[in-house]
Amino acid sequence: MKTIKMYLLAAGPLAFVAFTLGVLVSASENTWWSLIRNAFSDLGGPRATDPWIFNWTLIISGILYILYSMGVLAYSRSRLDSFSAGLLFTAGIFLALIGVYPSGTRPHTFVSTWFYIQSLLGISVLGLSFLLQRKRQTGIILLGLGVSAIPLAYLVHVTVGWPSVAILELAGAIFILAAAITHMVSVILSKE
């Protein structure tokens, strides 16, 4: 049972790996696409060659993120942990829906925005829960990652501007990845 729970937690960082591989494959099919000029979603939009590659990447990454949320739930010690898992589960659904509603479809902006919002809310709640459980270091890191991402993104926007939507999306994904790794390492070190 312990091994299954750890595999579920590992699915969070694995979602980022799957996403990265999908972007690399899709970008190689779409040589017009640029990290500093486009959004990631352009790889799955109407202009893309073989958009299914990127859109299935998002669906698979969403499923991995849902599995990660189940790992968060499996290791939960409080209602706040469980609530965080629910927020992360919903974020995983939104991530998969970005592939179902690719760039150029009406719900695309909604599902992609809410993936980030739900993820950052889930990370923030998990950080708060760790603080309340007196796991200060992990709690501070998770809460910091969750609450600082949007203000930092806005600060970059008003000071120097983002070179592209993809860079902004990548920054958000790195915050989410850092939180998943932080949580996983915390569990490993606590020997649960």
C-alpha positions in Angstrom: 0.0 0.0 0.0 2.9 2.4 0.9 4.4 1.8 -2.6 1.1 2.6 -4.4 0.7 5.8 -2.4 4.3 6.9 -3.3 3.6 6.1 -7.0 0.6 8.3 -6.8 2.6 11.2 -5.4 5.3 10.6 -8.1 2.6 11.1 -10.7 2.7 14.9 -10.0 6.3 15.4 -11.2 5.6 12.8 -13.9 2.8 15.0 -15.3 5.4 17.7 -15.9 7.8 15.2 -17.6 4.9 14.0 -19.8 4.0 17.6 -20.7 7.6 18.5 -21.5 8.0 15.4 -23.8 4.7 16.2 -25.5 5.8 19.8 -26.1 9.1 18.7 -27.6 7.5 16.2 -30.0 4.7 18.6 -30.9 7.2 21.5 -31.4 9.3 19.4 -33.7 6.2 18.9 -35.9 5.4 22.6 -35.8 8.7 24.4 -36.6 6.9 27.8 -36.8 6.1 27.5 -33.0 8.4 29.4 -30.6 8.6 29.4 -26.9 9.3 33.1 -26.9 6.5 34.1 -29.3 3.6 31.7 -28.8 1.4 30.0 -26.2 1.8 26.2 -25.5 -1.8 25.8 -26.6 -0.9 27.0 -30.1 0.6 23.5 -30.5 -2.9 22.0 -30.2 -4.8 24.7 -32.1 -6.1 25.1 -35.6 -2.8 26.2 -37.1 -0.9 23.2 -35.7 0.3 20.1 -37.6 -0.9 17.0 -35.8 -2.6 19.0 -32.9 -3.7 15.7 -31.4 -0.1 15.1 -30.1 -0.3 18.1 -27.9 -3.9 17.7 -26.9 -3.4 14.1 -25.9 -0.3 15.2 -24.0 -2.6 17.5 -21.9 -5.1 14.7 -21.3 -2.4 12.3 -20.2 -0.8 15.0 -18.0 -4.2 15.7 -16.5 -4.7 12.1 -15.7 -1.3 12.0 -14.0 -2.2 15.1 -12.0 -5.4 13.5 -10.9 -3.4 10.5 -9.7 -1.1 12.9 -7.9 -4.1 14.4 -6.1 -5.1 10.9 -5.0 -1.6 10.5 -3.5 -2.1 13.8 -1.6 -5.4 12.3 -0.3 -3.7 9.0 0.6 -1.2 10.9 2.7 -3.7 13.3 4.2 -3.7 13.8 7.9 -6.4 16.4 8.2 -9.5 17.8 6.5 -7.4 20.6 5.0 -5.1 18.0 3.4 -8.2 16.3 2.0 -9.6 19.6 0.8 -6.3 20.4 -0.9 -6.5 17.0 -2.7 -9.9 17.9 -3.9 -8.7 21.2 -5.4 -5.8 19.4 -7.0 -8.1 16.7 -8.4 -10.3 19.5 -10.0 -7.1 21.1 -11.4 -6.2 17.7 -13.0 -9.6 17.6 -14.6 -9.1 21.2 -16.0 -5.7 20.2 -17.3 -7.2 17.3 -19.2 -10.0 19.5 -20.5 -7.4 21.9 -22.0 -6.7 19.0 -24.4 -10.4 18.4 -25.0 -11.1 22.1 -25.6 -7.9 23.2 -27.5 -6.9 26.7 -28.6 -9.6 28.1 -30.8 -12.5 26.6 -28.9 -14.8 28.7 -26.7 -14.1 27.0 -23.3 -10.3 26.9 -23.8 -9.4 30.1 -21.9 -11.7 29.2 -19.0 -10.3 25.6 -18.5 -6.6 26.7 -18.9 -7.0 29.6 -16.5 -8.8 27.5 -13.9 -6.1 24.7 -14.1 -3.6 27.2 -12.7 -5.9 28.8 -10.2 -7.1 25.4 -8.8 -3.5 24.2 -8.6 -2.2 27.2 -6.8 -5.2 27.2 -4.4 -4.6 23.5 -3.7 -0.9 24.1 -3.1 -1.7 27.0 -0.8 -4.2 25.0 1.3 -1.8 22.1 1.5 0.9 24.5 2.8 -1.5 25.9 5.4 -2.3 22.4 6.5 1.3 21.6 6.9 1.8 24.7 9.0 -1.1 23.8 11.2 0.4 20.3 11.6 3.7 22.0 12.8 5.6 20.9 9.7 6.9 24.4 9.3 9.5 24.1 6.6 7.3 22.2 4.1 4.3 24.4 5.0 6.2 27.6 4.4 7.6 26.4 1.0 4.2 25.1 -0.2 2.3 28.2 1.0 4.9 30.4 -0.5 4.7 28.7 -3.9 0.9 28.8 -3.9 0.4 32.4 -2.9 3.4 34.0 -4.6 2.9 32.8 -8.1 0.2 35.1 -9.3 1.6 38.3 -7.6 5.0 37.5 -9.0 3.5 36.9 -12.5 1.7 40.3 -12.3 4.9 42.0 -11.1 6.8 40.7 -14.1 4.0 41.7 -16.3 3.9 45.4 -15.1 7.7 45.8 -14.9 9.3 44.1 -17.9 6.5 42.1 -19.4 6.4 38.5 -20.4 8.0 37.7 -23.7 5.2 35.2 -24.5 2.3 33.4 -23.0 4.3 30.1 -23.1 7.0 31.6 -20.8 4.2 32.7 -18.4 2.6 29.2 -18.6 6.0 27.6 -18.0 6.7 29.7 -14.9 3.3 28.6 -13.5 4.1 25.0 -14.3 7.5 25.3 -12.6 5.8 26.6 -9.4 3.4 23.6 -9.5 6.2 21.1 -10.2 8.2 22.6 -7.3 5.3 22.1 -5.0 4.7 18.5 -6.1 8.4 17.7 -5.5 8.5 19.5 -2.2 5.5 17.5 -1.0 6.9 14.2 -2.2 10.3 14.8 -0.6 8.6 15.8 2.7 6.7 12.5 2.7 9.9 10.5 1.9 11.9 12.3 4.7 9.1 11.8 7.2 9.2 8.0 6.4 5.4 7.7 6.3 
